[in-house]
Amino acid sequence: MLGATNLPNLLDKALTRPGRFDRHVAVPLPDVRGRLKILEHHIKVTRVEPGIDMSAVAKGTPGFSGAQLENLVNQAAVKASGDGSVVVGLKHFDWAKDRILMGAERLSAVITPESRRKTAFHEAGHALVALYTEGALPLYHVTVIPRGMSLGHTMQLPDMDRDSESYIELRARLDVAMGGRVAEELIYGKDNITSGASSDIKSATSVATMMVRELGFSDAVGVVNISDDEKISASTLATIEGEVKSFINDARTRAKELLETRSVELNRLAEALIEYESLTLPEVKKVVKGEKLDRTPLDKAPTGTRTM
């Protein structure tokens, strides 16, 4: 008998007793070498650009499952066909990766100039905190083009496969999550903060809760693991809640100090996002230095043209 599950902890004990399923084989997500092999398998039936470096694609897709990698190749092929290209190139794989990670672009969405401007400052806040915070994942891409359910997106990707996170890296995740809301507050005031940070707050709360309840990063709670199904005292629960709030408030304070110090760069980046809609990491670095980009702004591009 063979069985497979993504949730081994939820299996009935009767199934996991000795003599039932004795051999347990863990199948984690593929590492960079595994991703390369999977990609090479799927491109056998796809006409790719001669000399294309698939190892670069493999390195840029950490955390992708085999199914996602297959979808990546299929999406890239569809994009190449739509562009009238006879081969699939790196730009098509990059487009497919963005689509999988951030969702499809909602190009038909009607966004008011003021809403677009607020989104630009929100995403610029995330991007700057990611760029300048120690331990933060490298910035990959920032956009104010609506994708999925969001009006904008700031994407970070690790340089290599990771199997654990340090305290400073988790703290950086909190700082980056707070960067968008803080940027809105600095530019528009507390009374005009939008609901755009709801998912950021949810993500930060999840990370802070994990740090306090599971990873032992709270001195007040201690180096313990407190699961949701445990019966805990009201005082312990209050301590946990207080520590979670403290972790998030501290992250908000750090993000605010950083963005106040780099207010000129915040404005430059937001204005560039309004002008170009999407920026890569090299372009973000140019913009914050006050340098011009080597492409045409959207308002001066031919009608129907979108540069990415």
C-alpha positions as YAML, in Angstrom:
chain: A
units: angstrom
residues:
- id: 1
  name: MET
  ca: [0.00, 0.00, 0.00]
- id: 2
  name: LEU
  ca: [1.22, 3.47, -0.91]
- id: 3
  name: GLY
  ca: [-0.21, 6.72, 0.40]
- id: 4
  name: ALA
  ca: [0.57, 10.41, 0.02]
- id: 5
  name: THR
  ca: [-0.45, 13.46, 2.01]
- id: 6
  name: ASN
  ca: [0.52, 17.12, 2.43]
- id: 7
  name: LEU
  ca: [-0.78, 17.09, 6.03]
- id: 8
  name: PRO
  ca: [0.79, 14.12, 7.88]
- id: 9
  name: ASN
  ca: [-0.06, 15.60, 11.29]
- id: 10
  name: LEU
  ca: [-3.77, 15.26, 10.53]
- id: 11
  name: LEU
  ca: [-3.66, 11.54, 9.73]
- id: 12
  name: ASP
  ca: [-5.59, 9.21, 12.01]
- id: 13
  name: LYS
  ca: [-3.28, 7.43, 14.48]
- id: 14
  name: ALA
  ca: [-4.70, 4.10, 13.30]
- id: 15
  name: LEU
  ca: [-3.00, 4.68, 9.94]
- id: 16
  name: THR
  ca: [0.40, 5.57, 11.35]
- id: 17
  name: ARG
  ca: [0.84, 2.80, 13.93]
- id: 18
  name: PRO
  ca: [3.77, 0.38, 13.42]
- id: 19
  name: GLY
  ca: [2.88, -2.22, 10.83]
- id: 20
  name: ARG
  ca: [0.70, 0.11, 8.75]
- id: 21
  name: PHE
  ca: [2.74, 2.75, 6.90]
- id: 22
  name: ASP
  ca: [6.21, 2.00, 8.26]
- id: 23
  name: ARG
  ca: [8.33, 3.78, 5.68]
- id: 24
  name: HIS
  ca: [7.93, 7.54, 5.47]
- id: 25
  name: VAL
  ca: [9.51, 9.35, 2.51]
- id: 26
  name: ALA
  ca: [9.63, 13.14, 2.64]
- id: 27
  name: VAL
  ca: [9.26, 14.83, -0.76]
- id: 28
  name: PRO
  ca: [10.13, 18.53, -0.32]
- id: 29
  name: LEU
  ca: [9.92, 21.20, -2.98]
- id: 30
  name: PRO
  ca: [12.70, 20.82, -5.56]
- id: 31
  name: ASP
  ca: [15.99, 22.61, -5.01]
- id: 32
  name: VAL
  ca: [17.73, 24.52, -7.79]
- id: 33
  name: ARG
  ca: [19.17, 21.36, -9.35]
- id: 34
  name: GLY
  ca: [15.79, 19.64, -9.20]
- id: 35
  name: ARG
  ca: [14.08, 22.67, -10.75]
- id: 36
  name: LEU
  ca: [16.61, 22.69, -13.59]
- id: 37
  name: LYS
  ca: [15.94, 19.02, -14.34]
- id: 38
  name: ILE
  ca: [12.17, 19.59, -14.29]
- id: 39
  name: LEU
  ca: [12.47, 22.61, -16.59]
- id: 40
  name: GLU
  ca: [14.72, 20.72, -18.99]
- id: 41
  name: HIS
  ca: [12.14, 17.92, -19.11]
- id: 42
  name: HIS
  ca: [9.27, 20.28, -19.97]
- id: 43
  name: ILE
  ca: [11.11, 22.33, -22.60]
- id: 44
  name: LYS
  ca: [11.79, 19.20, -24.66]
- id: 45
  name: VAL
  ca: [8.50, 19.78, -26.46]
- id: 46
  name: THR
  ca: [8.94, 23.58, -26.56]
- id: 47
  name: ARG
  ca: [11.05, 25.53, -29.04]
- id: 48
  name: VAL
  ca: [13.27, 27.70, -26.85]
- id: 49
  name: GLU
  ca: [15.77, 30.36, -27.86]
- id: 50
  name: PRO
  ca: [19.13, 28.80, -28.86]
- id: 51
  name: GLY
  ca: [21.69, 29.05, -26.08]
- id: 52
  name: ILE
  ca: [19.13, 30.05, -23.43]
- id: 53
  name: ASP
  ca: [20.44, 29.58, -19.88]
- id: 54
  name: MET
  ca: [17.75, 27.54, -18.13]
- id: 55
  name: SER
  ca: [19.85, 27.51, -14.95]
- id: 56
  name: ALA
  ca: [19.06, 31.24, -14.63]
- id: 57
  name: VAL
  ca: [15.35, 30.40, -14.77]
- id: 58
  name: ALA
  ca: [15.84, 27.64, -12.19]
- id: 59
  name: LYS
  ca: [17.71, 29.99, -9.83]
- id: 60
  name: GLY
  ca: [14.96, 32.60, -10.17]
- id: 61
  name: THR
  ca: [12.14, 30.25, -9.17]
- id: 62
  name: PRO
  ca: [12.86, 29.20, -5.55]
- id: 63
  name: GLY
  ca: [9.87, 27.62, -3.86]
- id: 64
  name: PHE
  ca: [8.24, 26.56, -7.14]
- id: 65
  name: SER
  ca: [6.71, 23.10, -7.23]
- id: 66
  name: GLY
  ca: [6.97, 20.76, -10.20]
- id: 67
  name: ALA
  ca: [3.45, 21.71, -11.28]
- id: 68
  name: GLN
  ca: [4.28, 25.42, -11.11]
- id: 69
  name: LEU
  ca: [7.40, 24.88, -13.22]
- id: 70
  name: GLU
  ca: [5.35, 23.06, -15.84]
- id: 71
  name: ASN
  ca: [2.87, 25.93, -15.79]
- id: 72
  name: LEU
  ca: [5.78, 28.38, -16.13]
- id: 73
  name: VAL
  ca: [6.92, 26.73, -19.36]
- id: 74
  name: ASN
  ca: [3.37, 26.60, -20.73]
- id: 75
  name: GLN
  ca: [2.65, 30.24, -19.87]
- id: 76
  name: ALA
  ca: [5.96, 31.36, -21.40]
- id: 77
  name: ALA
  ca: [5.13, 29.47, -24.61]
- id: 78
  name: VAL
  ca: [1.68, 31.10, -24.78]
- id: 79
  name: LYS
  ca: [3.24, 34.55, -24.26]
- id: 80
  name: ALA
  ca: [5.85, 33.93, -26.99]
- id: 81
  name: SER
  ca: [3.11, 32.83, -29.38]
- id: 82
  name: GLY
  ca: [1.07, 35.93, -28.57]
- id: 83
  name: ASP
  ca: [4.10, 38.12, -29.25]
- id: 84
  name: GLY
  ca: [4.57, 36.45, -32.64]
- id: 85
  name: SER
  ca: [7.88, 34.91, -31.60]
- id: 86
  name: VAL
  ca: [8.89, 31.50, -33.00]
- id: 87
  name: VAL
  ca: [11.00, 30.72, -29.89]
- id: 88
  name: VAL
  ca: [10.56, 31.14, -26.15]
- id: 89
  name: GLY
  ca: [13.14, 33.48, -24.62]
- id: 90
  name: LEU
  ca: [14.12, 34.58, -21.12]
- id: 91
  name: LYS
  ca: [11.77, 37.58, -21.28]
- id: 92
  name: HIS
  ca: [8.85, 35.20, -21.80]
- id: 93
  name: PHE
  ca: [9.90, 33.10, -18.80]
- id: 94
  name: ASP
  ca: [10.19, 36.28, -16.72]
- id: 95
  name: TRP
  ca: [6.70, 37.33, -17.81]
- id: 96
  name: ALA
  ca: [5.32, 33.90, -16.90]
- id: 97
  name: LYS
  ca: [7.05, 33.98, -13.51]
- id: 98
  name: ASP
  ca: [5.51, 37.36, -12.70]
- id: 99
  name: ARG
  ca: [2.09, 36.09, -13.74]
- id: 100
  name: ILE
  ca: [2.37, 33.03, -11.49]
- id: 101
  name: LEU
  ca: [3.77, 34.94, -8.50]
- id: 102
  name: MET
  ca: [1.66, 38.09, -8.69]
- id: 103
  name: GLY
  ca: [-1.39, 37.11, -10.72]
- id: 104
  name: ALA
  ca: [-2.63, 38.25, -14.12]
- id: 105
  name: GLU
  ca: [-2.56, 41.94, -14.94]
- id: 106
  name: ARG
  ca: [-5.97, 43.62, -14.80]
- id: 107
  name: LEU
  ca: [-5.29, 46.03, -17.64]
- id: 108
  name: SER
  ca: [-8.98, 46.87, -18.02]
- id: 109
  name: ALA
  ca: [-9.25, 48.12, -14.42]
- id: 110
  name: VAL
  ca: [-10.22, 51.79, -14.17]
- id: 111
  name: ILE
  ca: [-7.99, 53.42, -11.54]
- id: 112
  name: THR
  ca: [-8.29, 57.10, -10.70]
- id: 113
  name: PRO
  ca: [-5.09, 59.19, -10.77]
- id: 114
  name: GLU
  ca: [-5.35, 59.81, -7.01]
- id: 115
  name: SER
  ca: [-5.76, 56.10, -6.26]
- id: 116
  name: ARG
  ca: [-2.83, 55.29, -8.55]
- id: 117
  name: ARG
  ca: [-0.71, 57.88, -6.73]
- id: 118
  name: LYS
  ca: [-1.53, 56.43, -3.30]
- id: 119
  name: THR
  ca: [-0.73, 52.95, -4.56]
- id: 120
  name: ALA
  ca: [2.59, 54.23, -5.91]
- id: 121
  name: PHE
  ca: [3.62, 55.62, -2.51]
- id: 122
  name: HIS
  ca: [2.40, 52.44, -0.79]
- id: 123
  name: GLU
  ca: [4.50, 50.19, -3.02]
- id: 124
  name: ALA
  ca: [7.46, 52.59, -2.93]
- id: 125
  name: GLY
  ca: [7.36, 52.30, 0.87]
- id: 126
  name: HIS
  ca: [7.54, 48.51, 0.69]
- id: 127
  name: ALA
  ca: [10.32, 48.64, -1.91]
- id: 128
  name: LEU
  ca: [12.54, 51.12, -0.04]
- id: 129
  name: VAL
  ca: [12.26, 49.21, 3.25]
- id: 130
  name: ALA
  ca: [13.13, 46.00, 1.40]
- id: 131
  name: LEU
  ca: [16.06, 47.72, -0.30]
- id: 132
  name: TYR
  ca: [17.63, 49.16, 2.85]
- id: 133
  name: THR
  ca: [16.72, 46.74, 5.65]
- id: 134
  name: GLU
  ca: [19.31, 44.22, 6.78]
- id: 135
  name: GLY
  ca: [18.08, 40.66, 6.39]
- id: 136
  name: ALA
  ca: [15.29, 41.50, 3.93]
- id: 137
  name: LEU
  ca: [14.87, 39.32, 0.86]
- id: 138
  name: PRO
  ca: [16.33, 40.99, -2.25]
- id: 139
  name: LEU
  ca: [13.89, 43.25, -4.08]
- id: 140
  name: TYR
  ca: [12.89, 41.78, -7.45]
- id: 141
  name: HIS
  ca: [10.09, 43.84, -8.95]
- id: 142
  name: VAL
  ca: [7.65, 46.60, -7.96]
- id: 143
  name: THR
  ca: [4.54, 47.61, -9.90]
- id: 144
  name: VAL
  ca: [1.35, 49.66, -9.65]
- id: 145
  name: ILE
  ca: [-0.37, 47.60, -12.36]
- id: 146
  name: PRO
  ca: [-3.36, 45.87, -10.72]
- id: 147
  name: ARG
  ca: [-2.76, 42.13, -10.48]
- id: 148
  name: GLY
  ca: [-5.16, 39.62, -8.99]
- id: 149
  name: MET
  ca: [-6.99, 41.40, -6.17]
- id: 150
  name: SER
  ca: [-4.26, 43.97, -5.47]
- id: 151
  name: LEU
  ca: [-3.74, 47.44, -6.95]
- id: 152
  name: GLY
  ca: [0.04, 47.05, -6.86]
- id: 153
  name: HIS
  ca: [2.70, 44.60, -5.83]
- id: 154
  name: THR
  ca: [6.24, 44.54, -4.44]
- id: 155
  name: MET
  ca: [7.96, 41.23, -5.13]
- id: 156
  name: GLN
  ca: [11.05, 39.91, -3.33]
- id: 157
  name: LEU
  ca: [12.93, 36.74, -4.23]
- id: 158
  name: PRO
  ca: [15.79, 35.00, -2.39]
- id: 159
  name: ASP
  ca: [19.20, 34.71, -4.04]
- id: 160
  name: MET
  ca: [19.26, 30.97, -3.36]
- id: 161
  name: ASP
  ca: [17.23, 28.18, -1.79]
- id: 162
  name: ARG
  ca: [16.50, 28.69, 1.91]
- id: 163
  name: ASP
  ca: [15.47, 26.12, 4.49]
- id: 164
  name: SER
  ca: [15.33, 28.35, 7.57]
- id: 165
  name: GLU
  ca: [15.08, 32.00, 8.61]
- id: 166
  name: SER
  ca: [16.98, 33.90, 11.27]
- id: 167
  name: TYR
  ca: [15.51, 36.38, 13.74]
- id: 168
  name: ILE
  ca: [16.86, 39.33, 11.75]
- id: 169
  name: GLU
  ca: [15.31, 37.97, 8.54]
- id: 170
  name: LEU
  ca: [11.91, 37.49, 10.17]
- id: 171
  name: ARG
  ca: [12.11, 40.95, 11.69]
- id: 172
  name: ALA
  ca: [12.88, 42.33, 8.22]
- id: 173
  name: ARG
  ca: [9.69, 40.68, 6.92]
- id: 174
  name: LEU
  ca: [7.74, 42.64, 9.51]
- id: 175
  name: ASP
  ca: [9.48, 45.89, 8.57]
- id: 176
  name: VAL
  ca: [8.77, 45.45, 4.86]
- id: 177
  name: ALA
  ca: [5.13, 44.58, 5.56]
- id: 178
  name: MET
  ca: [4.73, 47.84, 7.50]
- id: 179
  name: GLY
  ca: [6.50, 49.95, 4.86]
- id: 180
  name: GLY
  ca: [3.44, 50.48, 2.65]
- id: 181
  name: ARG
  ca: [1.10, 51.70, 5.38]
- id: 182
  name: VAL
  ca: [3.81, 53.91, 6.90]
- id: 183
  name: ALA
  ca: [4.49, 55.53, 3.52]
- id: 184
  name: GLU
  ca: [0.80, 56.37, 3.12]
- id: 185
  name: GLU
  ca: [0.72, 57.89, 6.60]
- id: 186
  name: LEU
  ca: [3.82, 60.02, 5.99]
- id: 187
  name: ILE
  ca: [2.48, 61.42, 2.70]
- id: 188
  name: TYR
  ca: [-1.26, 61.68, 3.33]
- id: 189
  name: GLY
  ca: [-1.62, 61.72, 7.12]
- id: 190
  name: LYS
  ca: [-3.14, 59.20, 9.51]
- id: 191
  name: ASP
  ca: [-6.74, 60.09, 8.59]
- id: 192
  name: ASN
  ca: [-6.19, 59.24, 4.93]
- id: 193
  name: ILE
  ca: [-4.56, 55.80, 5.23]
- id: 194
  name: THR
  ca: [-6.31, 53.38, 2.87]
- id: 195
  name: SER
  ca: [-7.41, 49.76, 3.33]
- id: 196
  name: GLY
  ca: [-4.61, 48.66, 0.98]
- id: 197
  name: ALA
  ca: [-2.49, 47.47, 3.90]
- id: 198
  name: SER
  ca: [-4.99, 44.85, 5.10]
- id: 199
  name: SER
  ca: [-3.07, 41.92, 3.61]
- id: 200
  name: ASP
  ca: [0.22, 43.39, 4.89]
- id: 201
  name: ILE
  ca: [-1.18, 43.57, 8.42]
- id: 202
  name: LYS
  ca: [-2.48, 40.00, 8.17]
- id: 203
  name: SER
  ca: [0.92, 38.78, 6.97]
- id: 204
  name: ALA
  ca: [2.81, 40.69, 9.67]
- id: 205
  name: THR
  ca: [0.49, 39.38, 12.38]
- id: 206
  name: SER
  ca: [1.03, 35.81, 11.17]
- id: 207
  name: VAL
  ca: [4.83, 36.21, 11.19]
- id: 208
  name: ALA
  ca: [4.89, 37.92, 14.60]
- id: 209
  name: THR
  ca: [2.61, 35.26, 16.08]
- id: 210
  name: MET
  ca: [4.89, 32.51, 14.77]
- id: 211
  name: MET
  ca: [7.93, 34.27, 16.25]
- id: 212
  name: VAL
  ca: [6.27, 34.52, 19.67]
- id: 213
  name: ARG
  ca: [4.36, 31.23, 19.91]
- id: 214
  name: GLU
  ca: [6.56, 28.82, 17.97]
- id: 215
  name: LEU
  ca: [10.13, 30.09, 17.54]
- id: 216
  name: GLY
  ca: [11.00, 31.36, 21.00]
- id: 217
  name: PHE
  ca: [11.93, 34.88, 19.88]
- id: 218
  name: SER
  ca: [10.03, 36.59, 22.71]
- id: 219
  name: ASP
  ca: [11.83, 37.00, 26.03]
- id: 220
  name: ALA
  ca: [8.51, 37.59, 27.81]
- id: 221
  name: VAL
  ca: [6.97, 34.33, 26.55]
- id: 222
  name: GLY
  ca: [10.17, 32.31, 26.56]
- id: 223
  name: VAL
  ca: [11.67, 29.58, 24.41]
- id: 224
  name: VAL
  ca: [8.51, 27.50, 24.20]
- id: 225
  name: ASN
  ca: [6.07, 26.29, 21.58]
- id: 226
  name: ILE
  ca: [2.46, 27.12, 22.33]
- id: 227
  name: SER
  ca: [0.07, 25.59, 19.80]
- id: 228
  name: ASP
  ca: [-3.46, 26.80, 19.11]
- id: 229
  name: ASP
  ca: [-5.08, 23.67, 20.56]
- id: 230
  name: GLU
  ca: [-3.32, 23.99, 23.92]
- id: 231
  name: LYS
  ca: [-5.22, 25.23, 26.95]
- id: 232
  name: ILE
  ca: [-3.36, 28.31, 28.17]
- id: 233
  name: SER
  ca: [-4.08, 30.74, 30.96]
- id: 234
  name: ALA
  ca: [-5.61, 34.14, 30.36]
- id: 235
  name: SER
  ca: [-2.43, 35.83, 31.58]
- id: 236
  name: THR
  ca: [-0.24, 33.84, 29.16]
- id: 237
  name: LEU
  ca: [-2.61, 34.65, 26.29]
- id: 238
  name: ALA
  ca: [-2.47, 38.33, 27.22]
- id: 239
  name: THR
  ca: [1.34, 38.20, 27.25]
- id: 240
  name: ILE
  ca: [1.38, 36.58, 23.82]
- id: 241
  name: GLU
  ca: [-0.99, 39.18, 22.38]
- id: 242
  name: GLY
  ca: [1.07, 41.96, 23.92]
- id: 243
  name: GLU
  ca: [4.30, 40.60, 22.44]
- id: 244
  name: VAL
  ca: [2.75, 40.19, 18.97]
- id: 245
  name: LYS
  ca: [1.58, 43.82, 19.08]
- id: 246
  name: SER
  ca: [5.01, 44.90, 20.32]
- id: 247
  name: PHE
  ca: [6.81, 43.12, 17.48]
- id: 248
  name: ILE
  ca: [4.55, 44.78, 14.89]
- id: 249
  name: ASN
  ca: [4.70, 48.23, 16.51]
- id: 250
  name: ASP
  ca: [8.50, 48.04, 16.65]
- id: 251
  name: ALA
  ca: [8.56, 47.12, 12.96]
- id: 252
  name: ARG
  ca: [6.31, 50.07, 12.18]
- id: 253
  name: THR
  ca: [8.64, 52.39, 14.11]
- id: 254
  name: ARG
  ca: [11.71, 51.13, 12.25]
- id: 255
  name: ALA
  ca: [9.97, 51.45, 8.87]
- id: 256
  name: LYS
  ca: [8.86, 55.00, 9.73]
- id: 257
  name: GLU
  ca: [12.36, 56.07, 10.76]
- id: 258
  name: LEU
  ca: [13.82, 54.65, 7.55]
- id: 259
  name: LEU
  ca: [11.26, 56.29, 5.25]
- id: 260
  name: GLU
  ca: [11.47, 59.63, 7.05]
- id: 261
  name: THR
  ca: [15.24, 59.57, 6.56]
- id: 262
  name: ARG
  ca: [14.82, 58.66, 2.88]
- id: 263
  name: SER
  ca: [11.84, 60.87, 2.05]
- id: 264
  name: VAL
  ca: [13.49, 62.21, -1.12]
- id: 265
  name: GLU
  ca: [14.03, 58.67, -2.40]
- id: 266
  name: LEU
  ca: [10.46, 57.75, -1.48]
- id: 267
  name: ASN
  ca: [9.12, 60.59, -3.63]
- id: 268
  name: ARG
  ca: [11.46, 59.75, -6.51]
- id: 269
  name: LEU
  ca: [10.41, 56.11, -6.49]
- id: 270
  name: ALA
  ca: [6.68, 56.85, -6.24]
- id: 271
  name: GLU
  ca: [6.87, 59.35, -9.12]
- id: 272
  name: ALA
  ca: [8.78, 56.81, -11.24]
- id: 273
  name: LEU
  ca: [6.10, 54.18, -10.55]
- id: 274
  name: ILE
  ca: [3.41, 56.61, -11.70]
- id: 275
  name: GLU
  ca: [5.49, 57.37, -14.79]
- id: 276
  name: TYR
  ca: [6.54, 53.81, -15.74]
- id: 277
  name: GLU
  ca: [4.12, 51.57, -13.78]
- id: 278
  name: SER
  ca: [6.67, 48.77, -13.24]
- id: 279
  name: LEU
  ca: [10.30, 48.80, -12.15]
- id: 280
  name: THR
  ca: [12.93, 46.10, -11.81]
- id: 281
  name: LEU
  ca: [15.60, 46.14, -9.09]
- id: 282
  name: PRO
  ca: [18.28, 47.79, -11.30]
- id: 283
  name: GLU
  ca: [15.73, 50.45, -12.30]
- id: 284
  name: VAL
  ca: [14.75, 51.07, -8.66]
- id: 285
  name: LYS
  ca: [18.42, 51.60, -7.78]
- id: 286
  name: LYS
  ca: [18.76, 54.12, -10.62]
- id: 287
  name: VAL
  ca: [15.61, 55.98, -9.65]
- id: 288
  name: VAL
  ca: [16.50, 56.41, -5.97]
- id: 289
  name: LYS
  ca: [19.83, 57.92, -7.04]
- id: 290
  name: GLY
  ca: [18.00, 60.45, -9.20]
- id: 291
  name: GLU
  ca: [19.12, 58.92, -12.49]
- id: 292
  name: LYS
  ca: [16.94, 58.70, -15.62]
- id: 293
  name: LEU
  ca: [15.75, 55.37, -17.00]
- id: 294
  name: ASP
  ca: [16.62, 54.24, -20.51]
- id: 295
  name: ARG
  ca: [13.03, 53.77, -21.64]
- id: 296
  name: THR
  ca: [10.04, 55.89, -22.63]
- id: 297
  name: PRO
  ca: [7.54, 56.94, -19.94]
- id: 298
  name: LEU
  ca: [4.00, 55.64, -20.48]
- id: 299
  name: ASP
  ca: [2.50, 59.05, -21.20]
- id: 300
  name: LYS
  ca: [4.94, 59.50, -24.10]
- id: 301
  name: ALA
  ca: [4.78, 55.94, -25.45]
- id: 302
  name: PRO
  ca: [2.72, 55.12, -28.57]
- id: 303
  name: THR
  ca: [-0.95, 54.37, -27.89]
- id: 304
  name: GLY
  ca: [-1.49, 50.76, -26.84]
- id: 305
  name: THR
  ca: [2.17, 50.28, -25.90]
- id: 306
  name: ARG
  ca: [3.16, 49.04, -22.44]
- id: 307
  name: THR
  ca: [6.83, 48.74, -21.48]
- id: 308
  name: MET
  ca: [7.79, 46.18, -18.85]
...
